[in-house]
Amino acid sequence: MTANGNMLLDAVNGSVSIDTAVLGSGHISIVADGDMLVNADVEAGATGKTIDLYAGGSILQASGTTIATVNGNIALDAGDDVQLVSLEAGTAGVWISALQIVDGDGVGDAEVDIVAASAQLIGMFGIGAAGSAIATDVDLLTAYAPNGGLFITEADGLTIGTTELNVRVVDEEGNVSATENDAQEGLLAETVVLTVTEGDLDVTAGELAGIGAFAPGDNLRLEAVAGSVSLAGFVAAVGDLSVLADEDIAIAAEAFVVSALGSVDLQAGGSIAMAADSVVATDGVDIALRAGGDITVGMVDARLSSDRDADPQTMDDRPTGAS
């Protein structure tokens, strides 16, 4: 199916099954009241044109298919789950909202699910899973899974920052209007496991509330397998917090790296460098800093919060987890 301009496919009271390739030179919107089965490629072939898929149920992408633009944003919005196989947006971004975002290629696959300059992911009950992470090749990422786990593997260097991605929605007359998605910062999930297989991981302080990465339900693990890690803003977990780098770890000025109930473990093949006014803290649980090179400390505080309140020292007298 092809269109020389904008395209709208709308199943007002039913589901959509895409069984033949969909190609448009304008913006593409596909809407399903129920589920959407993507069994063939969907492509916006003109530069900067966007793709918008909406389903009241699930969006399920079949193995071997691709949803692609030429440097235009892609949005997948589902009332239930989104199953990913291959999204390609070039120098543009990918925005996904669902109850869960899952890898359609299954456990242990090596295929990249999202190729784009940026990605803004919302999976209320999970993004990826242990052993079946969402595989990305993006420069900038934010991801929220407030009621589940977040498991992402990045191929080639990554910044965690702030995103605000939108697409064009095609109406019944072929006209378009822009979505108005909220800005989003950092990583937020009950459990956070982020692995960067090549290049550096740069966790910046978000522009909204200063969050870099936060696991309010359990553990947080950040790893640069073949690069360095830099941390800024608020990086925290309720459980254990681990940061691993093949090269260096740098903790920026005024950064807080804290665990409320667990330990903090920083491991670097090179150096660990904390800014003078940065903090690594727990509530009376062990902190370990291990490096192949030098370690420069700011404030490393493993006191109980009760002791910290009774005898405050430096760093604005702030207890563990304060902002």
ABEGO torsion letter per residue (X at the ends): XBBABBBBBBBAABBBBBABBBBBABBBBBBBABBBBBABBBBBABBGBBBBBBBABBBBBBBGBBBBBBGBBBBBBBABBBBBABBBAEABBBBBBBABBBBAAEBGBABBABBBABBBBBBAAEBEBBGBBBBBBBABBBBBBAABBBBBBBABEBBBBBBBBBBBBBBAAGBBBBBBBBBBBEBBBABBBBBBABEBBBBBBBAAAGBABBBAABBBBBBBAABBBBBBEBBBBABBBBBBBABBBBBBBGBBBBBAABBBBBBBABBBBBBAABBBBBBGBBBBBBBABBBBBBBBBABBAAAAAABBBEGGGBBBGBX
